[in-house]
Amino acid sequence: MELSTELKYYEAHGADFLKSYRGQVVLIRGETLVGVFSTEEEAYQAGIKQFAELPFLIARVEEGEPPHPAGLELLRQMGFLARAGMSDEEIDRFLETVYKDRSHQHPREVDLR
């Protein structure tokens, strides 16, 4: 599965991330924490700048279930929403609606390029 290394790294370091970065957004490539950001858009821009088309993980550090790769892939690829003028709150509401409305479906990768 794409991002399996990054997800394992996130899960292995989740407790440390919660202590140090709760509420912030982490950018992970392979087994490396690349950076910590205030918003998903900042993490996305940094990831694109550093890794171009290579996969990377961005996740808001919160208690609960670890991030799901399909959701993270969607979020990473939807950086255009912020560039189109949507606020972080509007993007959050949009994603919540998408996942709530499709919770009965199996998660899948979505390529919006």
Number of C-alpha atoms within 10 A of each C-alpha: 5 13 19 12 17 22 23 14 17 25 15 11 12 18 15 12 21 15 9 11 18 16 16 17 23 25 23 24 21 16 12 12 16 17 15 20 19 13 16 24 22 18 26 23 14 16 23 16 10 13 12 11 9 9 16 26 28 31 26 23 22 17 11 6 7 15 17 14 22 16 18 20 21 16 22 22 16 19 19 13 16 15 10 8 10 14 13 14 9 13 18 13 11 14 16 12 12 11 13 10 10 11 10 8 8 7 13 12 12 14 9 9 5
